[in-house]
């Protein structure tokens, strides 16, 4: 799928409204092929983002797991280390 969409489930603290909406925007952009829709498609684009956000909230609120919650800071550190390994150190 899209590399910009990050896992939002099972984090402490839980995903924020902004994180869920950002993932929804990326998902709709990927599906539509539009980064920014034309005026003719703006309403459909915004409606899709709203509906995907609502469904994502519902999904995240109903999923269950026995796994311990992931720590955001630890995951960020891991992602940065992985990026350095893959792309090299940034200046």
Beta strands, then each sheet from edge to edge (+ up, - down):
strand 1: 11-12
strand 2: 70-71
sheet 1: 1+ 2+
end
